[in-house]
């Protein structure tokens, strides 16, 4: 019974967080959304982000390149706090001007 209450509370928090996210506005190229399924390692996601950071160096616009790389760096920094896989991890990073 207590597990059902905990699960219900988690679902409600997730629903409220998603509603808050729907209202956010930003430039699409500067928003990083990363979803890590439970069967993937966090280190795989971190290495993918590092690869994307390198690819972002090819963006011609200096401002966009800086903002995209800043968002990716923020995502990598946040991701480095998570060492073990488990439940789905969802990470959102937005570089604000």
C-alpha positions, 0 to 999 in steps of 0.5 A: 500500500505504501509503495502505491502511495509513493508511486502515485506521488512520483507520478504527480511530481513528474506530471507537474514538472512536465506541465512547467516544462511545457510553458518554458520558451527558448531557442531550440538549438540551445536546449539539451534534452537527454533521456537515459533508459535504465539499461544504458550506462551514464558514461555512454551518455556522457561520452555522447555529449562530449562528442556533440560538444566537439561537433558544436564547434562547427556551428558558424554563428559565434553566438549560437555556437557559444550557447549550444556548447554552454548548454552541453557543458552544463548537461555534462556537468550535471550528468557527472553527479550520477554514477549508477544507472537505475530508473530513467534519468531525464536531464534538461539543460537550457543556456539562458542569455 
